[in-house]
């Protein structure tokens, strides 16, 4: 029995030590690992929450920038011919040119709209007009009015001829006027 007692005295503390090692390995270390995972998740969520809070704090600034950009876009739109389709933009350009020419004493013989050309995000609208001007001053005023017009217009081609060389009064002018419209 002494041998069993001796074995028991050695086995009980050894079992307690092994039991403690098993509890430490599978219990305490596992709990620590889970706690560190929870802490990492919490830190990650706090970072995300901070980013959202920063984004919400910038909302007022972003709204001001949006208003500013809308205003800038509106100012830029005054420089081009605003229309839903290239055909309606061409009609607007044609009416602008006719109004300028008629206001300066010119008589329109014919007019036509050419096919729009692609220019990146924009389209170039061309109108060709045959006009009779009474003198060179009316032609000069018309060209000045077209070039300084808003929306911006450009005279691409200009062909000027005198109707009668013996009596040089009337000028026959062929104008090709271009303008930009949105794509």
Backbone as CSV, one residue per row, in Angstrom:
resi,resn,N_x,N_y,N_z,CA_x,CA_y,CA_z,C_x,C_y,C_z
1,UNK,0.797,-1.155,0.000,0.000,0.000,0.000,0.866,1.256,0.000
2,UNK,2.040,1.116,0.528,2.958,2.218,0.568,3.330,2.657,-0.848
3,UNK,3.442,1.687,-1.700,3.791,1.999,-3.064,2.645,2.758,-3.744
4,UNK,1.410,2.345,-3.468,0.250,3.024,-4.031,0.143,4.433,-3.470
5,UNK,0.457,4.598,-2.255,0.399,5.912,-1.623,1.467,6.823,-2.210
6,UNK,2.640,6.255,-2.416,3.728,7.036,-2.996,3.364,7.458,-4.417
7,UNK,2.794,6.506,-5.149,2.381,6.790,-6.520,1.257,7.835,-6.533
8,UNK,0.382,7.694,-5.565,-0.720,8.627,-5.459,-0.205,10.021,-5.097
9,UNK,0.804,10.085,-4.239,1.370,11.385,-3.856,2.066,12.065,-5.046
10,UNK,2.612,11.269,-5.915,3.268,11.847,-7.093,2.228,12.138,-8.176
11,UNK,1.242,11.278,-8.339,0.269,11.402,-9.415,-0.694,12.563,-9.200
12,UNK,-1.107,12.777,-7.961,-2.078,13.856,-7.705,-1.479,15.221,-8.046
13,UNK,-0.289,15.569,-7.561,0.251,16.878,-7.952,0.552,16.966,-9.451
14,UNK,0.980,15.852,-10.007,1.251,15.852,-11.441,-0.044,16.051,-12.236
15,UNK,-1.108,15.400,-11.803,-2.416,15.592,-12.453,-2.910,17.028,-12.281
16,UNK,-2.693,17.586,-11.131,-3.092,18.976,-10.886,-2.309,19.916,-11.803
17,UNK,-1.017,19.646,-11.940,-0.176,20.478,-12.823,-0.618,20.318,-14.270
18,UNK,-0.855,19.081,-14.693,-1.326,18.856,-16.068,-2.705,19.472,-16.295
19,UNK,-3.589,19.324,-15.298,-4.909,19.935,-15.400,-4.789,21.457,-15.501
20,UNK,-3.898,22.019,-14.725,-3.665,23.471,-14.796,-3.126,23.879,-16.158
21,UNK,-2.211,23.059,-16.710,-1.660,23.367,-18.037,-2.740,23.281,-19.106
22,UNK,-3.617,22.282,-19.023,-4.713,22.128,-19.991,-5.689,23.295,-19.874
23,UNK,-6.043,23.648,-18.650,-6.962,24.788,-18.440,-6.324,26.070,-18.966
24,UNK,-5.027,26.240,-18.673,-4.329,27.437,-19.171,-4.288,27.450,-20.692
25,UNK,-3.937,26.298,-21.291,-3.800,26.220,-22.748,-5.133,26.428,-23.453
26,UNK,-6.143,25.695,-23.057,-7.414,25.723,-23.785,-8.427,26.692,-23.184
27,UNK,-8.227,27.131,-22.028,-9.168,28.040,-21.389,-8.685,29.477,-21.427
28,UNK,-7.634,29.744,-20.692,-7.165,31.120,-20.510,-6.603,31.688,-21.815
29,UNK,-5.752,30.926,-22.522,-5.184,31.432,-23.773,-6.271,31.638,-24.829
30,UNK,-7.249,30.749,-24.874,-8.357,30.889,-25.812,-9.181,32.133,-25.488
31,UNK,-9.424,32.353,-24.203,-10.175,33.556,-23.784,-9.374,34.806,-24.127
32,UNK,-8.050,34.796,-23.895,-7.211,35.959,-24.235,-7.233,36.222,-25.747
33,UNK,-7.177,35.146,-26.521,-7.215,35.290,-27.982,-8.547,35.889,-28.430
34,UNK,-9.623,35.408,-27.854,-10.931,35.960,-28.188,-11.052,37.408,-27.738
35,UNK,-10.494,37.725,-26.591,-10.529,39.111,-26.095,-9.725,40.037,-27.018
36,UNK,-8.563,39.558,-27.475,-7.766,40.395,-28.386,-8.496,40.562,-29.719
37,UNK,-9.172,39.519,-30.196,-9.956,39.621,-31.426,-11.092,40.626,-31.248
38,UNK,-11.766,40.582,-30.102,-12.845,41.534,-29.812,-12.285,42.950,-29.740
39,UNK,-11.116,43.123,-29.124,-10.488,44.450,-29.041,-10.123,44.974,-30.428
40,UNK,-9.580,44.094,-31.282,-9.244,44.503,-32.652,-10.500,44.898,-33.421
41,UNK,-11.553,44.120,-33.281,-12.818,44.441,-33.956,-13.366,45.770,-33.449
42,UNK,-13.280,45.980,-32.162,-13.766,47.228,-31.579,-12.940,48.412,-32.101
43,UNK,-11.625,48.246,-32.173,-10.765,49.317,-32.690,-11.085,49.587,-34.158
44,UNK,-11.300,48.530,-34.925,-11.644,48.691,-36.337,-12.974,49.416,-36.496
45,UNK,-13.948,49.031,-35.693,-15.256,49.688,-35.756,-15.173,51.140,-35.300
46,UNK,-14.342,51.417,-34.334,-14.149,52.800,-33.875,-13.501,53.638,-34.979
47,UNK,-12.539,53.042,-35.708,-11.918,53.748,-36.830,-12.964,54.063,-37.895
48,UNK,-13.782,53.079,-38.221,-14.833,53.277,-39.218,-15.818,54.333,-38.745
49,UNK,-16.190,54.270,-37.488,-17.104,55.257,-36.923,-16.491,56.657,-36.983
50,UNK,-15.193,56.750,-36.719,-14.517,58.049,-36.781,-14.502,58.589,-38.213
51,UNK,-14.282,57.696,-39.178,-14.314,58.124,-40.579,-15.686,58.650,-40.955
52,UNK,-16.738,57.943,-40.525,-18.103,58.403,-40.800,-18.381,59.737,-40.124
53,UNK,-17.909,59.881,-38.893,-18.106,61.141,-38.182,-17.383,62.282,-38.906
54,UNK,-16.170,62.015,-39.399,-15.441,63.034,-40.157,-16.174,63.387,-41.448
55,UNK,-16.716,62.372,-42.126,-17.457,62.623,-43.364,-18.705,63.452,-43.093
56,UNK,-19.387,63.154,-42.000,-20.583,63.918,-41.641,-20.198,65.346,-41.277
57,UNK,-19.057,65.504,-40.620,-18.596,66.843,-40.254,-18.253,67.670,-41.493
58,UNK,-17.836,67.011,-42.568,-17.486,67.723,-43.799,-18.698,67.997,-44.680
59,UNK,-19.870,67.562,-44.276,-21.070,67.695,-45.096,-21.339,69.152,-45.471
60,UNK,-21.251,70.049,-44.510,-21.522,71.459,-44.786,-20.533,72.016,-45.814
61,UNK,-19.263,71.653,-45.660,-18.236,72.100,-46.603,-18.498,71.531,-47.995
62,UNK,-18.875,70.256,-48.048,-19.167,69.629,-49.343,-20.385,70.268,-50.004
63,UNK,-21.395,70.612,-49.211,-22.573,71.274,-49.773,-22.201,72.638,-50.352
64,UNK,-21.321,73.363,-49.680,-20.862,74.649,-50.205,-20.114,74.459,-51.519
65,UNK,-19.285,73.406,-51.590,-18.554,73.135,-52.819,-19.507,72.768,-53.947
66,UNK,-20.546,72.008,-53.643,-21.528,71.633,-54.666,-22.233,72.874,-55.188
67,UNK,-22.634,73.767,-54.294,-23.296,75.008,-54.721,-22.351,75.841,-55.576
68,UNK,-21.091,75.912,-55.156,-20.098,76.664,-55.920,-19.898,76.070,-57.309
69,UNK,-19.796,74.736,-57.381,-19.608,74.090,-58.675,-20.837,74.239,-59.572
70,UNK,-22.031,74.207,-58.986,-23.250,74.421,-59.779,-23.276,75.831,-60.346
71,UNK,-22.874,76.806,-59.531,-22.812,78.187,-60.000,-21.802,78.334,-61.129
72,UNK,-20.644,77.700,-60.944,-19.598,77.755,-61.964,-20.083,77.106,-63.252
73,UNK,-20.773,75.964,-63.127,-21.315,75.278,-64.304,-22.345,76.157,-65.012
74,UNK,-23.165,76.837,-64.229,-24.177,77.728,-64.809,-23.514,78.879,-65.563
75,UNK,-22.435,79.426,-64.994,-21.703,80.504,-65.668,-21.047,80.009,-66.950
76,UNK,-20.526,78.780,-66.913,-19.900,78.209,-68.109,-20.938,77.887,-69.177
77,UNK,-22.138,77.510,-68.755,-23.197,77.197,-69.727,-23.646,78.419,-70.516
78,UNK,-23.407,79.617,-69.985,-23.778,80.814,-70.740,-22.852,81.029,-71.938
79,UNK,-21.709,80.352,-71.942,-20.749,80.528,-73.028,-20.994,79.582,-74.191
80,UNK,-21.855,78.588,-74.002,-22.186,77.671,-75.088,-23.682,77.759,-75.361
81,UNK,-24.087,77.198,-76.489,-25.499,77.190,-76.849,-26.136,76.000,-76.136
82,UNK,-27.047,76.283,-75.222,-27.676,75.237,-74.431,-28.947,74.787,-75.136
83,UNK,-28.999,73.493,-75.469,-30.172,72.929,-76.128,-30.218,71.434,-75.858
84,UNK,-31.395,70.856,-76.037,-31.567,69.422,-75.800,-30.916,68.583,-76.900
85,UNK,-31.031,69.035,-78.138,-30.503,68.276,-79.273,-29.641,69.191,-80.131
86,UNK,-28.765,68.608,-80.956,-27.971,69.429,-81.866,-28.848,70.210,-82.860
87,UNK,-29.979,69.655,-83.245,-30.866,70.353,-84.179,-31.442,71.615,-83.541
88,UNK,-31.861,71.532,-82.291,-32.391,72.732,-81.634,-31.273,73.737,-81.343
89,UNK,-30.062,73.250,-81.095,-28.919,74.155,-80.912,-28.616,74.879,-82.224
90,UNK,-28.709,74.152,-83.343,-28.477,74.769,-84.654,-29.547,75.811,-84.943
91,UNK,-30.790,75.524,-84.578,-31.863,76.507,-84.780,-31.621,77.751,-83.930
92,UNK,-31.159,77.571,-82.705,-30.844,78.717,-81.842,-29.716,79.550,-82.442
93,UNK,-28.680,78.862,-82.930,-27.561,79.566,-83.563,-28.035,80.325,-84.792
94,UNK,-28.874,79.694,-85.576,-29.396,80.325,-86.790,-30.203,81.579,-86.427
95,UNK,-31.015,81.498,-85.393,-31.798,82.669,-84.975,-30.910,83.777,-84.434
96,UNK,-29.859,83.415,-83.700,-28.923,84.427,-83.200,-28.254,85.166,-84.351
97,UNK,-27.764,84.409,-85.317,-27.070,85.020,-86.457,-28.032,85.886,-87.272
98,UNK,-29.235,85.393,-87.500,-30.224,86.175,-88.252,-30.554,87.477,-87.533
99,UNK,-30.699,87.417,-86.220,-30.990,88.622,-85.449,-29.864,89.632,-85.517
100,UNK,-28.632,89.166,-85.437,-27.476,90.067,-85.506,-27.397,90.714,-86.885
101,UNK,-27.565,89.925,-87.933,-27.459,90.448,-89.304,-28.581,91.422,-89.593
102,UNK,-29.802,91.062,-89.221,-30.945,91.947,-89.489,-30.826,93.244,-88.693
103,UNK,-30.270,93.175,-87.500,-30.103,94.373,-86.683,-29.057,95.332,-87.217
104,UNK,-28.186,94.871,-88.084,-27.123,95.710,-88.649,-27.405,96.111,-90.095
105,UNK,-28.602,95.848,-90.574,-28.974,96.287,-91.920,-28.685,95.290,-93.019
106,UNK,-28.369,94.065,-92.701,-28.098,93.056,-93.727,-29.372,92.359,-94.161
107,UNK,-29.345,91.862,-95.399,-30.474,91.117,-95.946,-30.004,89.693,-96.207
108,UNK,-30.708,88.723,-95.666,-30.303,87.324,-95.792,-30.921,86.741,-97.055
109,UNK,-30.054,86.215,-97.923,-30.524,85.569,-99.150,-30.788,84.083,-98.913
110,UNK,-29.877,83.412,-98.229,-30.059,81.991,-97.943,-29.292,81.629,-96.675
111,UNK,-29.718,80.533,-96.107,-29.051,80.048,-94.899,-29.216,78.536,-94.838
112,UNK,-28.213,77.891,-94.271,-28.300,76.442,-94.099,-27.458,76.024,-92.893
113,UNK,-27.883,74.920,-92.322,-27.202,74.365,-91.162,-26.400,73.161,-91.633
114,UNK,-25.132,73.124,-91.258,-24.284,71.984,-91.617,-24.334,70.927,-90.518
115,UNK,-23.831,69.760,-90.837,-23.811,68.641,-89.896,-22.909,68.982,-88.701
116,UNK,-23.362,68.682,-87.482,-22.536,68.964,-86.305,-21.263,68.109,-86.286
117,UNK,-20.197,68.698,-85.761,-18.923,68.000,-85.642,-18.684,67.687,-84.164
118,UNK,-18.129,66.501,-83.888,-17.809,66.135,-82.505,-16.496,66.782,-82.095
119,UNK,-16.485,67.306,-80.887,-15.283,67.917,-80.327,-15.205,67.520,-78.851
120,UNK,-14.850,66.266,-78.600,-14.794,65.776,-77.220,-16.191,65.705,-76.631
121,UNK,-16.395,66.404,-75.526,-17.704,66.417,-74.873,-18.676,67.377,-75.549
122,UNK,-18.183,68.169,-76.473,-19.011,69.174,-77.115,-19.265,68.829,-78.578
123,UNK,-20.193,69.555,-79.165,-20.458,69.462,-80.594,-20.344,70.869,-81.169
124,UNK,-19.744,70.953,-82.361,-19.601,72.228,-83.054,-20.738,72.329,-84.059
125,UNK,-21.532,73.387,-83.917,-22.668,73.631,-84.800,-22.257,74.723,-85.782
126,UNK,-22.481,74.481,-87.079,-22.106,75.441,-88.119,-23.352,75.891,-88.877
127,UNK,-23.404,77.187,-89.151,-24.473,77.776,-89.954,-23.810,78.600,-91.055
128,UNK,-24.237,78.367,-92.302,-23.722,79.131,-93.441,-24.829,80.061,-93.912
129,UNK,-24.484,81.360,-94.024,-25.475,82.373,-94.377,-24.940,83.199,-95.544
130,UNK,-25.783,83.407,-96.565,-25.472,84.341,-97.657,-26.233,85.624,-97.389
131,UNK,-25.475,86.733,-97.328,-26.056,88.006,-96.900,-25.655,89.103,-97.881
132,UNK,-26.526,90.090,-97.998,-26.216,91.307,-98.750,-26.160,92.440,-97.726
133,UNK,-24.989,93.107,-97.666,-24.820,94.261,-96.783,-24.768,95.526,-97.618
134,UNK,-25.344,96.618,-97.113,-25.349,97.865,-97.884,-23.968,98.526,-97.974
135,UNK,-23.123,98.334,-96.969,-21.777,98.925,-96.999,-20.841,98.139,-96.081
136,UNK,-19.587,98.549,-96.093,-18.561,97.844,-95.325,-18.740,98.059,-93.825
137,UNK,-19.310,99.205,-93.426,-19.526,99.483,-92.002,-20.527,98.488,-91.402
138,UNK,-21.585,98.174,-92.122,-22.569,97.192,-91.634,-21.917,95.819,-91.498
139,UNK,-21.065,95.453,-92.453,-20.351,94.180,-92.367,-19.422,94.174,-91.163
140,UNK,-18.689,95.238,-90.935,-17.763,95.332,-89.813,-18.515,95.242,-88.485
141,UNK,-19.629,95.966,-88.363,-20.427,95.913,-87.135,-20.985,94.513,-86.897
142,UNK,-21.414,93.859,-87.966,-21.956,92.500,-87.843,-20.883,91.524,-87.380
143,UNK,-19.709,91.590,-87.977,-18.618,90.708,-87.574,-18.221,90.941,-86.114
144,UNK,-18.178,92.201,-85.711,-17.851,92.530,-84.328,-18.914,91.964,-83.379
145,UNK,-20.179,92.117,-83.737,-21.266,91.620,-82.886,-21.237,90.099,-82.781
146,UNK,-20.927,89.422,-83.879,-20.865,87.953,-83.846,-19.706,87.488,-82.973
147,UNK,-18.552,88.095,-83.111,-17.370,87.656,-82.369,-17.444,87.988,-80.878
148,UNK,-18.196,89.026,-80.492,-18.291,89.399,-79.080,-19.570,88.898,-78.434
149,UNK,-20.306,88.069,-79.119,-21.582,87.529,-78.650,-21.370,86.522,-77.515
150,UNK,-22.294,86.482,-76.563,-22.345,85.414,-75.572,-23.676,84.737,-75.761
151,UNK,-23.744,83.489,-76.066,-22.714,82.474,-76.120,-21.700,82.762,-77.220
152,UNK,-20.495,82.250,-77.014,-19.401,82.534,-77.927,-19.676,81.962,-79.314
153,UNK,-19.513,82.814,-80.308,-19.648,82.426,-81.710,-18.354,82.763,-82.428
154,UNK,-18.045,81.995,-83.472,-16.814,82.205,-84.223,-17.152,82.228,-85.703
155,UNK,-16.586,83.211,-86.412,-16.731,83.252,-87.866,-15.609,82.392,-88.424
156,UNK,-15.983,81.228,-88.976,-14.977,80.308,-89.510,-14.556,80.684,-90.918
157,UNK,-15.507,81.065,-91.729,-15.213,81.432,-93.114,-15.920,82.746,-93.438
158,UNK,-15.239,83.538,-94.275,-15.799,84.815,-94.703,-15.400,85.038,-96.153
159,UNK,-16.408,85.215,-96.996,-16.177,85.481,-98.414,-16.953,86.743,-98.757
160,UNK,-16.222,87.802,-99.120,-16.856,89.091,-99.418,-16.609,89.425,-100.880
161,UNK,-17.681,89.800,-101.572,-17.589,90.215,-102.978,-18.463,91.436,-103.192
162,UNK,-18.060,92.216,-104.161,-18.853,93.390,-104.527,-19.857,92.953,-105.578
163,UNK,-21.105,93.384,-105.429,-22.160,92.966,-106.354,-21.942,93.569,-107.743
164,UNK,-21.656,94.857,-107.803,-21.486,95.545,-109.071,-20.212,96.391,-108.965
165,UNK,-19.207,96.056,-109.799,-17.943,96.789,-109.725,-18.091,98.226,-110.196
166,UNK,-19.012,98.489,-111.086,-19.211,99.848,-111.589,-19.826,100.729,-110.501
167,UNK,-20.716,100.156,-109.713,-21.362,100.905,-108.630,-21.196,100.095,-107.336
168,UNK,-20.020,100.160,-106.672,-19.715,99.287,-105.538,-20.421,99.716,-104.251
169,UNK,-21.672,99.363,-104.146,-22.404,99.656,-102.911,-22.640,98.386,-102.124
170,UNK,-23.392,97.494,-102.694,-23.786,96.292,-101.973,-22.647,95.263,-101.963
171,UNK,-22.520,94.617,-100.815,-21.522,93.567,-100.651,-22.239,92.215,-100.515
172,UNK,-21.807,91.255,-101.296,-22.313,89.893,-101.159,-21.360,89.158,-100.219
173,UNK,-21.886,88.664,-99.109,-21.051,88.058,-98.082,-21.565,86.643,-97.794
174,UNK,-20.618,85.736,-97.729,-20.936,84.373,-97.315,-20.214,84.144,-95.993
175,UNK,-20.997,83.905,-94.931,-20.462,83.704,-93.585,-20.694,82.267,-93.134
176,UNK,-19.686,81.691,-92.520,-19.856,80.409,-91.844,-19.582,80.670,-90.367
177,UNK,-20.630,80.593,-89.568,-20.548,80.911,-88.145,-20.694,79.616,-87.355
178,UNK,-19.837,79.454,-86.348,-19.851,78.247,-85.531,-20.067,78.586,-84.056
179,UNK,-20.658,77.630,-83.366,-20.870,77.753,-81.923,-20.772,76.375,-81.291
180,UNK,-20.534,76.345,-79.982,-20.439,75.074,-79.256,-21.744,74.776,-78.543
181,UNK,-22.058,73.503,-78.478,-23.189,73.042,-77.682,-22.744,71.815,-76.902
182,UNK,-23.483,71.496,-75.866,-23.149,70.325,-75.054,-23.335,69.050,-75.835
183,UNK,-22.581,67.988,-75.467,-22.602,66.736,-76.194,-23.741,65.893,-75.904
